[in-house]
Amino acid sequence: MIKLAIISPGFLPVPAVNGGAVEQLITNILDENEKNHTFDIDVYTINDPKLSKLNYKYTNIIVIKDLNKKYIAHLFHGVKNWVYKFIYHHKKDTFLGQQFAKLYKQNFYDAVLVENNMDIFISLLPKLNKEKKYFHLHNDFNNGDPAKTVYKTKIVIKNADTVITVSSFLEKKLKRLGATRVKILPNCIEKRKFKNLTLGEKLKERKKLLLGKKDFVCTYIGRIDRDKGIEEYLNAMLLLKNNPRIKGLVVGNLNNKYAYNLRDSTKNKNIIFTDYVANDSIYKILAISDCIVIPTQVEEAFGLVALEAMYMKIPIIASNSGALPDLLSNSGAPVIKRDANFIKDLAKEIFRMSNELQKRKWIGNREYDNSQKYSLTQSEYFEKFIDLFY
């Protein structure tokens, strides 16, 4: 039996009582381990009152308590880091990483898995000895994000026994920095949650959103974020505003000023903002959509929305971002180059797809075939996870 420490990213609690994509994947691992006792797990996480109500047989939840109350320690650490950055041009570590390192049980585990936080991995290094060191990279690096610089990535590559990535795109990028110990564990979906609707159910769901039976519904699902290409999507739809049958659905949380301003400034009566839709209801959005647009303008590490749409045979129009071309390879789904013509090209593809029912069906079927290469249940994902350690 492997004694495994899982270090969460530190932004949301684990298990995923407050949501979060990476946090949910970790939770799936904990849940599957309860059914098939393969690891004795300690999971390290920030605190949340809801965690005290959870009871796992084979997982011990270790929390950082009163993180926000450690004002003096936080201030001292910030000053120390400022001096270090002034001299060496990068931070020594982070306060959060330091707190995880203090709690970490030294010389206790067979393996440690750090989830997607390079700062925490670097903070833990002085306490790691004989245990196998794994780092799980879920998104792109060296893209302007100070949390995932080339400097930090090279430290991870040098010290991790294995770097786990979610796509061949990230694997290739790591290897260009000299990484040799890389394994791919693609993200998964739970196929039982993605049910098809009857025609009557589809019409009922469309009616709730003021969509008609003959409308061509072109849907964006994801964060309302500039990097995700939401502005490019809205501008492409603006070019199509004289086609009243083509409707745009924006599904994402309107929880910040940027998102609210974007919604309020959208001068297109054919665009509908739904605000947040719970994960367990996303299948309904997919089912009433005629196509899904994924216009990401930075590198997409995997593309979970794409896999969900592929499984439900909904044709996709995507940018040539990161892992998306690999996901959609040989499906016939339009993949658009991110250049000065992106908005016009996106509008053309949406308009073309709105008039080609048979092609939409053909692309959807090919995408479904592609989806079968990936884990479509939590148990399948857990089996591949186990293979990384045995």
N, C-alpha and C positions, 0 to 999 in steps of 0.2 A: 504493500500500500504506500503510495507516494504522499508525503506530507508537502502540501502546496500552499504557498502564500500568494494571494492575488492582491495586488495593490491597485486600487481603483484610481481613475484620473483625478479625483479630488474636487470635482466641481459640483456633483450631485451625489446623494447617498446611494449606496449599494447594500442590499437589493434595491431595485429601481422603484422606490415608493413615490418618487417625484418625476418619473420618466427619464428620458435620456437614451440615445441610441446605443452608445457603448455600455452604459449602465444596464440596459435591458439585455444585451448579449451576455454580460457577466451573470446576470440573474438567471438567464436560461441555463447557463453552465451549472450554477448552484442547484437549480431545480432538477436537472437531469441527473446530477450526481446523487441526489436524494433517492432516485429510482434505481440507479445502478452505481452502488458505492465503489468508486474507483479511486477517489482522492479523499484524504482528510484535509480540509481546507480551512485556512484562516483568511478572511477577506478584510482588508484594511480600508476604512471609509471615513468620510466626514459624518458628523452626527445628524440625526433627525429623530424627533420623538416617536415617529411611526416605526422605527427600527426595533424598538423595545417590545413591540407586539408580535414580532416574527419569531418563529421557532424552527430551526434547522437541526437535523440529527447529525449531519456530517460536515456542517460548516459552522465555524465560530466567527461571529461578527465583532471586529475590533474597531472601535470608533475613537476619533480625535474629539475629545470633549471640550466644550467652551472655547472653540477656536477663535471666535470673534471677540472674546473677552480678554485675550492676551495682548492688551494694547502696548504695554511697555516693551515686552519681548518682541512684538511685531515692529515697533518703532526702532528698537536697537538693531534688529536684523536688517531693516531697510537702510539705515545709516551705514552699517558695515558693508552691505552690498554696493551701496553708492561709491564708497571709497575703493572697493575692489574693482568695480567696473571702470572707475576713473583711471586706475593703474593698468588693468589688464584688458579693458575694453569689452568685458562681458561679466555677467553676474557670477558670483561664486556658487550660490544655490538659491532656493526660494524658501520662504518661511513655511509654506505648506510642506515642501519636501523635507525640511528639517524636522517638522512635527511627526511625519510618518516615520522618519529614521529613528526618532527617539522611542517610538512604540515597537519598532520591529524586533522580533525575537531572534537574536543572533545565534548562529550555530544550531538551529532547531529544524530547519526545513531541508527537504531534498531538492526542491525547486522553488524559484520565485518568478512570478509573472507580473511585470509592470505594464499596466494598460495605458498606452498612448500618451504618457506624460514624461517627457525626457528630463525635465527638471527633477522630478521625484526619483527617477532612475539614477541620475547623477548623485543626488543627495544620499541615496542608499548604498552606493558603491563601497564606502569605507567599512560598512557592516557586513558585506557579502563575502563569504569565504568559500566553503566547499559546495554550496548549493548551486545547481544549474541556474543560469540567469537567462530569462526570456523577456524580450520586449515586444509588445504587440502594437504595431503601427497601423492606425486606422485612417489617417488622412495624409495629405501631401506635406512635404517639407521643403525648405529652401525656397519659399515662395513669398517672403516678406513677413512671415509669422515669427516673432521673436522667441516663441516657445519651441520652434523647430528649425533652428538655424543649421547651417552646414557644420559649424563647430560642435554643436550638441549632437548632431546626427553621427558624426565621426566618433565621438566618445561612446555612443551606444553601440556602433558597429564594432569598435575595438574590444568592448568589454562584455557584450552579450554573447552567450553561447549560441543562441538562436534569435534572429529577428523574424517575427511573424508579421506578414503583411496581408492585406485583404485583396490584392490584385497583382497580376503580372506587371501592370504599369508601375506600381511602386517597387516591385522586385527589381525590375530593370534599372530604375532610377537609383536604388540603393547599390546595385552592383557597379554602377558608374562611379560611385564613391569608394569602391574597393571592397564592398561587403561580399563575403563568400558563404556565410552561414545564414541563409534566408529560406524560409518556408512560407507557402501561401495557404491561408485559411480564409476563403471568401466568406463574406457575410451571408446570412441565411434569412429565409422567411418561413413562416408557419402556414403551409398551404391550406390547412383547414379553415383559416381565418379569411380566405379570399374566395368567397362563394359567388357564383353567378346568380343574377336575378332573373326572374321571369319578365316577359315583356310588360305585364301589368305592374310589376314592382318597379321596373325602370321608369315607366311613365309617372308613377306615383312619386318617386324620388325626384324626378325632373320637375314635376309640378311644384314641389316644395321650394325649388330654387328659381321658379318662374321661367323654366325652360320648356320648350314645346317638343312634340314628338319628332318634327322634321328639322329641328335645329341641329347643326353640326357643332358639337361641343368639344372645344379644344382646351385642355386642362393643364394648369401648372400646379404642382404639389410640392411644397417645401417651404423653407424659411423665406420670409420676405426680406431678401438681402441682396445688395447690389452685386456681390460676387456670383450669386446664383443665376444672374441674367434676367431678373424679373423686369428690369426696365427695357431690355431688348425685346422681351416677350410682349410687353404692353405696347411698345412702339410698333412692333410688327402687326399686332392686332389693330392698331390705329390706322395702318395702311389698308386694312380690310374693313373699315367701319361702314363702307357703303354696301357691304354684303350682309344684310340683316340676319341671314340664316346662320352665319358663322358667329358663335358665341364663345366668349372666353371665360373660363372658370379659374379663379385664383384661390387656392386652398392653402392657407397658412396663417399662423398666429399674428394677429394685429396687436402686438404687445409692446411696440416701441414707436417713437416719434416718426422714424423713417417710414415705417409701414403705414401709419395713419396718414401721413402727408401724401404718400404715394397713392393711397386709395382716394383721398379727397381731391387730389389734383388730376385724377384720371378722367378725361373728358370723352368717354366712350360708353354709350349706353349699352353696348353689347358685352361689357365686362362685368362680371359678378364676383365680388369678394365674399367668401364664406366665413372668414375668420377661422379660428382653430376648429379642427375636426379630430375627434379622438381616433387613435390608431385602430381601434376595433370597428370603426365605421368607414375607414378609408376604402374598403372594398366596394362600398356603395357608390362612392365618388368615381372609382375606376369603372364600375359597371355602367354608369350613365354617360361615360366619356366616349367620344369617337376617336380621339387621339390624345396622347400625353406629350407635352412639350417639356424638354429638359435643356434649357438654354444656358447652362453653366458657363461662366466666363473665366473661371480659374480651373485648375486641374481637379477633376472629380476622382477621388481615390477608388471608389467602387460604383455606387449608384443603386441604392436599395430601392428607390421608387421605380427605377427602370426594371429591376428584377420582378417586382410586384406586378407591374403592368405587363411584362412579358408572360408571366404565368397566367394572367387573365386574358391574354390574346388581344390586348389593346395596342394598336400600332403607336410607335414612338417617333417623334422628331427630336433629334438631339444635336448638341454642339459636339465638335471633335475634342472633347475635354477628357483628359486622363484615361480612365478605364472604360469610358462609354463606348468607343469604337470596338473594343474587344468584346464587350457584352453583346453588342448588336451585330457582330460580324456575321455575314452570310444570311442576314434576315431580310435584307432589302430596305430596312428602315433608313430614312434620310439622315445622314450625318453631315452637319454644316460646318464649314471652315469658319473659325473666328477671325474675321478680318473686317475691313471697312464696309463690305457688302453684307455682313451677317444679318442685319435687320431685314433688308430687302429679300435676301435668300430665304430667310425664315418665313416671311409672309408668303412668298411664292409656294413654298412646300406645304404650308397650311392650306392655302387656296387649292392647290393641286389635290391634296388628300381629301379635301371636302367634296370633290367631284368624282372620286374613284373608289366606290364601295368595294369592288372586287379586289382591288389592290390592297385596300385596308385589311380585308380578310386574309389575303395571302401573306402580308407582312405579319399580322397577328399570329397566324399559325406557325410561321418560321421562328418568330420570337419565342413562342411557347416551346418549340423544340430546343431552342438554345437554353431556356430556363431549366431544362431537365439535367443540365450539367452541374447544377448548383444544389446546395443543401436546401431542401424544401420542407424540412421538419426540424424541430429542435433536437430530436434524437439523432438525426443524420449529422447535424453540426457537432454534437457532442462526441460522436464516434470519431470524427476527423480531428477534433480537439485532443482526444485521448492519444491518437497516433503521434502527436507532436512530442509526447513525453515518454512513450514506451518504444 
